[in-house]
């Protein structure tokens, strides 16, 4: 990573990892923790965070991502017996900041073409990503461990793919 980029850990730098690269992600997260303790990362008040502009995502944005993800060999991780709830999903058409939310405050964000997620808080849990799940429409990658399908008939094509490990 370029030294100028050390002040803000851009999730875009992790976008090429794909699934199955847990060791590389863990190393990146450890570097975030190391920066926390070494103070290479500026205090949160010193980081310029772009205005968060996300919108409620819709079912078809997630279906589009899921089709691309499964076409590249990815598999859904969970199957739920209730319908997709759009209010739990966000769509980011451009750069936005991930704030390391955990638990019920975490969110699912579908990133539109060219969108980037900035991580100004790498000292927060899970390297600043928290429990958020990020889904890139550009290359059908995911940061996070949650790739759900729901009871809506639009998910029928994915039912046999659910990872049951």
C-alpha positions as CSV (number, residue, x, y, z in Angstrom):
1,X,0.0,0.0,0.0
2,X,1.3,3.4,-0.9
3,X,2.3,5.5,2.2
4,X,-0.1,8.3,1.2
5,X,-2.9,5.8,1.5
6,X,-2.0,4.7,5.0
7,X,-4.0,7.6,6.5
8,X,-7.2,6.0,5.3
9,X,-7.5,2.3,4.7
10,X,-9.5,2.1,1.5
11,X,-11.6,-1.0,1.2
12,X,-11.0,-0.6,-2.5
13,X,-7.5,-1.9,-1.8
14,X,-9.1,-5.1,-0.6
15,X,-11.6,-5.5,-3.4
16,X,-9.2,-7.7,-5.4
17,X,-9.0,-10.3,-2.6
18,X,-12.3,-12.1,-3.4
19,X,-13.5,-15.0,-1.2
20,X,-11.1,-17.6,0.2
21,X,-8.4,-15.1,1.0
22,X,-9.0,-14.9,4.8
23,X,-5.3,-14.8,5.6
24,X,-4.7,-11.8,3.4
25,X,-7.7,-10.0,4.8
26,X,-6.6,-10.8,8.4
27,X,-3.1,-9.4,7.6
28,X,-4.7,-6.2,6.2
29,X,-6.8,-6.0,9.4
30,X,-3.8,-6.5,11.6
31,X,-2.0,-3.7,9.7
32,X,-5.0,-1.5,10.7
33,X,-4.6,-2.5,14.3
34,X,-0.8,-1.8,14.1
35,X,-1.5,1.6,12.7
36,X,-3.9,2.2,15.6
37,X,-1.2,1.6,18.1
38,X,1.5,3.4,16.2
39,X,-0.6,6.4,15.4
40,X,0.3,6.3,11.7
41,X,-3.4,6.7,11.2
42,X,-4.6,10.2,11.9
43,X,-7.1,10.9,14.7
44,X,-10.8,10.6,13.4
45,X,-11.1,14.3,13.6
46,X,-8.2,14.7,11.2
47,X,-9.7,12.4,8.5
48,X,-11.8,14.0,5.7
49,X,-14.9,11.8,5.4
50,X,-17.0,12.3,2.3
51,X,-20.7,13.0,2.8
52,X,-22.5,9.6,3.1
53,X,-24.8,9.4,0.2
54,X,-26.5,6.0,0.1
55,X,-30.0,5.1,-0.8
56,X,-32.3,2.2,0.0
57,X,-31.3,-0.7,-2.3
58,X,-33.9,-2.8,-4.1
59,X,-34.3,-6.5,-4.6
60,X,-33.1,-6.3,-8.2
61,X,-29.8,-4.6,-7.3
62,X,-29.1,-7.5,-5.0
63,X,-30.3,-10.1,-7.4
64,X,-28.0,-8.6,-10.1
65,X,-25.0,-8.8,-7.7
66,X,-25.9,-12.3,-6.6
67,X,-26.1,-13.5,-10.2
68,X,-22.6,-12.1,-10.9
69,X,-21.2,-13.5,-7.7
70,X,-22.5,-17.0,-8.3
71,X,-21.4,-16.9,-12.0
72,X,-17.9,-16.4,-10.7
73,X,-18.2,-19.4,-8.3
74,X,-19.5,-17.8,-5.2
75,X,-22.2,-19.4,-3.1
76,X,-24.9,-18.0,-0.8
77,X,-24.2,-18.6,2.9
78,X,-27.6,-18.4,4.4
79,X,-31.2,-19.1,3.3
80,X,-34.1,-17.4,5.2
81,X,-37.8,-18.3,5.3
82,X,-38.8,-14.6,5.1
83,X,-38.8,-12.1,2.3
84,X,-36.0,-9.7,1.3
85,X,-36.4,-6.5,3.3
86,X,-35.1,-3.5,1.2
87,X,-35.0,-1.2,4.3
88,X,-32.1,-3.3,5.6
89,X,-30.0,-2.8,2.4
90,X,-28.3,0.4,1.1
91,X,-27.0,1.3,-2.4
92,X,-23.9,3.5,-2.7
93,X,-23.6,5.1,-6.2
94,X,-20.3,6.7,-5.3
95,X,-17.6,7.0,-2.6
96,X,-18.9,6.7,1.0
97,X,-17.4,6.0,4.5
98,X,-17.7,2.7,6.4
99,X,-18.0,3.5,10.0
100,X,-17.3,0.1,11.6
101,X,-20.9,-0.5,12.8
102,X,-21.5,-3.8,14.6
103,X,-24.6,-5.8,15.6
104,X,-28.0,-4.2,14.8
105,X,-26.3,-1.0,13.6
106,X,-24.4,-2.9,10.8
107,X,-25.7,-2.7,7.3
108,X,-25.5,-4.3,3.9
109,X,-24.3,-1.9,1.1
110,X,-24.3,-2.6,-2.6
111,X,-21.7,-0.5,-4.3
112,X,-22.5,0.8,-7.8
113,X,-20.1,0.9,-10.7
114,X,-17.0,2.8,-9.7
115,X,-18.1,3.3,-6.1
116,X,-15.5,3.0,-3.3
117,X,-15.9,2.5,0.4
118,X,-13.4,4.4,2.6
119,X,-12.5,3.1,6.0
120,X,-11.3,6.1,8.2
121,X,-11.5,4.0,11.4
122,X,-9.2,0.9,11.0
123,X,-8.9,0.7,14.8
124,X,-12.6,-0.2,15.2
125,X,-13.7,-3.9,15.4
126,X,-12.7,-6.1,12.4
127,X,-10.3,-3.6,11.1
128,X,-12.9,-0.8,10.9
129,X,-15.3,-2.8,8.7
130,X,-17.4,-3.9,11.7
131,X,-20.2,-6.3,10.8
132,X,-21.0,-4.4,7.6
133,X,-21.2,-6.4,4.4
134,X,-20.2,-4.7,1.1
135,X,-21.1,-6.1,-2.3
136,X,-19.4,-4.6,-5.4
137,X,-21.4,-4.6,-8.7
138,X,-18.1,-3.9,-10.6
139,X,-16.5,-7.2,-10.0
140,X,-19.1,-9.1,-7.8
141,X,-16.8,-9.3,-4.8
142,X,-17.9,-9.2,-1.2
143,X,-16.3,-7.9,2.1
144,X,-18.0,-9.7,4.9
145,X,-19.2,-13.2,5.5
146,X,-22.9,-12.9,4.8
147,X,-24.4,-13.7,1.3
148,X,-28.1,-14.5,2.0
149,X,-31.0,-15.6,0.0
150,X,-34.7,-15.1,1.0
151,X,-38.1,-16.7,0.5
152,X,-39.0,-14.5,-2.5
153,X,-39.5,-16.5,-5.7
154,X,-36.7,-14.3,-7.3
155,X,-34.2,-16.3,-5.2
156,X,-35.4,-19.8,-6.5
157,X,-32.5,-20.0,-8.9
158,X,-30.0,-19.9,-6.0
159,X,-31.6,-22.4,-3.6
160,X,-29.4,-25.4,-4.6
161,X,-26.2,-23.3,-4.2
162,X,-26.5,-22.5,-0.5
163,X,-23.3,-23.4,1.4
164,X,-24.2,-25.9,4.1
165,X,-20.7,-26.1,5.7
